[in-house]
């Protein structure tokens, strides 16, 4: 069995046995990279908000009161934000 390539660039989606492996990040880390406040992040995710951003990384529920976000989705979102400017 092959080991994972631990020297992959940050944000890379690694593969093991044809299964994608992606790093999950906290909302705090997501906000750090996007520059959004906690309330703006929630507005961008809310379907009833005028600030809804369909490109924003979606929540991944990891527990009863815990959510994470895909690092790969964050990288794609940052690229979308760059292209909007």
Secondary structure by P-SEA (a helix, b strand, c coil): ccccccccccccccccccbbbbbbbcaaaaaaaacccaaaaaaaacccccccccccbbbbbccccbbbbbaaaaaaaaaaaaaac
